[in-house]
Structures are given as C-alpha cells and as structure tokens.
C-alpha cells in the first residue's frame, strides 16, 4: 500500500547514495494542501487548473499587479511562502529560472512535502550556467531530503484530490491507472486520451528532467499504490538503469507496465538531449530490458492508450485463439490478416458450434467459418435475436479465447440514430457474452466512419466499458501485446 501520513518516514536507496523520503514523496503526489508560487496572468493557469482541489490552495506572489487579479479571482495570496499559516504538502513552482533556488530554499525552511517545478531552462539547454543552477537545486533538495518533481515539467495530477496539471483532465472519485512521463505534452495527452475512451486515470506524473526523484522512484511508488492497478509510462532516458530494472521486475508480476520509449532513432535521441537532457539508451539494451522485466512496449501515444484499453476494459486472455466477427466479406479478410500479422490465431470452430449456427445462418453473401461475415444473417445489425444466437453458440466453443467485434457504424449510424433501441440491443448482447463467458472482447469502429453521426455511437460503446479501436490493425496489436504480457506472467510463475 502507498504510505499514509502517519507512517514513519522510510527511504528508497539510490545508486548515488541519495535517499528519497517515501512519506514526503507521498505528500507530494497526494497533497492535502497546495501553494502555487509565481502564478501570472492573463489566465493564472496553475491556480485556475487547481480550483477544484479538495484542500486549501494558496498563491504566493510579490507582484502587486498580479496580486490584484489573483485576489479578484478568489484566491488567498501571500507575499512569502513562510507566511502561509499551515503546513504545505506540495509547492508548484512557476517562477523564472534564476529564482528557482530561492523558492527551493524557502520550501525547505517551510518543511513542505515536496515541489513540482514547472520552470525550465536548466541542463536541457546545454548551457554551463544553467547546468550549474540545476546542480544547485539538486544539492539543496538532497541535503534536505525534499522530493522534487521536475524541473521542466507539468508536475502532478491526482484525480481524487483535484490536483491538475491541465484543465482538460477529470476530477472525481475512482481510478485505477497511473500515467507518468518525461514529457508534459505526452503525459497530459495520454491522460486525456485515456479518459475519453473510458479509462479511469487516478494519477499523472510529468517529471521532466527528473533530477531528484527519478523514474525508478515513481515506479516503486506506483507499485505500492492501492489506487494504481495499471501503469503507463513515457520515457526518454534513464537516470538509474539498474534501479529502474529492479523496480520494473518487482512491479510487472503484480501490475502491468506499458512503456513508450522516446528517442528510438538518432534524430530522436538528439531531440531528447535538448528536451530533458536525457542520454540515449541503445534500443538493443532497451528491448532486452523490456523482455526480461515483462514490461509492455509501445511506440506512440496511440499504442500506449490502446494497450491500456485492453488491460482495463477486458479480462486477462487465456490464449491466442480469436473469434472474428465482421459485417462483410472484405472486412472478414482484413480482420484475419490484421490478427495474423500479430501472431494471433483464427481457429476452426467446434463441430457443435457449426451445427448450431448452420441451422439459421444465411450463407448467401455470408460465412460463419471464423471469421464471420454476418451482415445478411443479422439484418445489418437489426436482427438482435440472430446476433444473440450466434454469440451464444460462440460463447460455448472451447476453441475460442477472445473476440474482436466490428461495430460497423458507417453502415448503421442512421438506423441507430432513428432506432436507438437497436444499438442498445446489440450492446446488451455483447454485454451478455462478456458476462457469461468472462472472455475478452474488443470492438472496432473504423476511423473513416468517425464523423458527427458516429461519435455518439462510439461514446455509447465506451460507456458500456468496451475497448474501442479505429482499425483492425490497432486492435490486433494491442490485444497481442496484452496476450504476450500475460504469457510472460504465467511463465515467470
């Protein structure tokens, strides 16, 4: 479990013999009080983003021109951090680079839990003066045992507490997924994309240069966090490769970790140096690390969120054998090729299944040999009774481990708009299959069909808790990555 505030402070030992105080890191990532230092107009984003914070939120600002607007917006402002009358768990620092060491010193004197430093322009610039400034910050924090998220980052998101690194993320109870990354854009982007497809993100950590608390510390924290069951990661480099390896190896048997590695090419590696001052990790080394630890690879934010969908919205697959449910003959070919390219199997069904379905299936313009071409038999998704008969027969087939189902919204959107009960009946049938069998089921709605008429249909499918993909290829890749992970877990014992 993640540590409580009453827990005696404990430390994770780092290879550089610098310790991260576990209790203070918990205060930083799950704060009960927040101070924003340096909020500025015109939008005062760091204050406004955190307006829904469940605890006291303070502003620290010296500029009288800014103070007037801050107080007009209803925020309490102090001239100095030390003037804030109560303990502060998290300081969000958004001041010019030269001022940051002074805010770090003030935070140490105030005995805050920790800091998230939005300010940038440190070692990532390659400038000697900027690197020395970063070193000074690190020395101050390490000497005091104070965690720092960043610098050069968007900081902390905690859904339950209402701490937000962007106005586009949710606030409320629940959440089982945590997303951490060295890029604010990618961390926020993955979080908002995940939430749009029904993934309950509980935490986000954008950690930029990771000069005090690094990627291994965050993995260890999330490993023990009861609000985290699945972890998504964007990384550009490793501060402590050995500790990261050990942290992953102790986490993945319990919780899946999906990692998108930035800087996979020579050009990408040059970009990571100027973005977060990250040194390149050879891809051969990186791939070996993933294989040995069971972490799930991703090559883009789309792949990252796709894999998270399968992990969150389906049960663990028990094998690689798929039932493929398409609406037309051409799509049945396309879906078969997509899953085959990922090493997934499309088996013959049991004789009993063929006998049952053969009693009513219309083979003129259709097929039930797996993959299915069902449109004529189910009346272009209008005959829920025949769809239920097909699904019932497949649900009892011993040769099937999972299902991919095409929601052909491009064909049926107008019918579902005019007769919404037909869409409800189809989703009820899919729900029944899922509940009766416990088998994973993912759905596909092609991107070309996602227009103004189709988006509400996709949202209804998402609301039912189904993984939804814009193509067969993306569905097949995500499903195969998850199957590979659970096979690794079984083999690892």
C-alpha positions, 0 to 999 in steps of 0.5 A: 500500500502507498504510505499514509501520513502517519507512517514513519518516514522510510527511504528508497536507496539510490545508486548515488547514495541519495535517499528519497523520503517515501512519506514526503514523496507521498505528500507530494503526489497526494497533497492535502494542501497546495501553494502555487508560487509565481502564478501570472496572468492573463489566465493564472493557469496553475491556480485556475487548473487547481480550483477544484482541489479538495484542500486549501490552495494558496498563491504566493506572489510579490507582484502587486499587479498580479496580486490584484487579479489573483485576489479578484479571482478568489484566491488567498495570496501571500507575499512569502511562502513562510507566511502561509499559516499551515503546513504545505504538502506540495509547492508548484513552482512557476517562477523564472529560472534564476529564482528557482533556488530561492523558492527551493530554499524557502520550501525547505525552511517551510518543511513542505512535502515536496515541489513540482517545478514547472520552470525550465531552462536548466541542463536541457539547454546545454548551457554551463550556467544553467547546468550549474543552477540545476546542480544547485537545486539538486544539492539543496533538495538532497541535503534536505531530503525534499522530493522534487518533481521536475524541473521542466515539467507539468508536475502532478495530477491526482484525480481524487484530490483535484490536483491538475496539471491541465484543465482538460483532465477529470476530477472525481472519485475512482481510478485505477491507472497511473500515467507518468512521463518525461514529457508534459505534452505526452503525459497530459495527452495520454491522460486525456486520451485515456479518459475519453475512451473510458479509462479511469486515470487516478494519477499523472506524473510529468517529471521532466528532467527528473533530477531528484526523484527519478523514474525508478522512484515513481515506479516503486511508488506506483507499485505500492499504490492501492489506487494504481492497478495499471501503469503507463509510462513515457520515457526518454532516458534513464537516470538509474538503469539498474534501479529502474530494472529492479523496480520494473521486475518487482512491479510487472508480476503484480501490475502491468507496465506499458512503456513508450520509449522516446528517442528510438532513432538518432534524430530522436535521441538528439531531440531528447538531449535538448528536451530533458537532457536525457542520454540515449539508451541503445534500443538493443539494451532497451528491448532486452530490458523490456523482455526480461522485466515483462514490461509492455512496449509501445511506440506512440501515444496511440499504442500506449492508450490502446494497450491500456484499453485492453488491460482495463476494459477486458479480462486477462486472455487465456490464449491466442485463439480469436473469434472474428466477427465482421459485417462483410466479406472484405472486412472478414479478410482484413480482420484475419490478416490484421490478427495474423500479422500479430501472431494471433490465431483464427481457429476452426470452430467446434463441430457443435458450434457449426451445427448450431449456427448452420441451422439459421445462418444465411450463407448467401453473401455470408460465412460463419467459418471464423471469421464471420461475415454476418451482415445478411444473417443479422439484418445489418445489425437489426436482427438482435435475436440472430446476433444473440444466437450466434454469440451464444453458440460462440460463447460455448466453443472451447476453441475460442479465447477472445473476440474482436467485434466490428461495430460497423457504424458507417453502415448503421449510424442512421438506423441507430440514430432513428432506432436507438433501441437497436444499438442498445440491443446489440450492446446488451448482447455483447454485454451478455457474452462478456458476462457469461463467458468472462472472455475478452472482447474488443470492438472496432469502429473504423476511423473513416466512419468517425464523423458527427453521426458516429461519435455518439455511437462510439461514446455509447460503446465506451460507456458500456466499458468496451475497448474501442479501436479505429482499425483492425490493425490497432486492435490486433496489436494491442490485444497481442501485446496484452496476450504476450504480457500475460504469457510472460506472467504465467511463465515467470510463475 
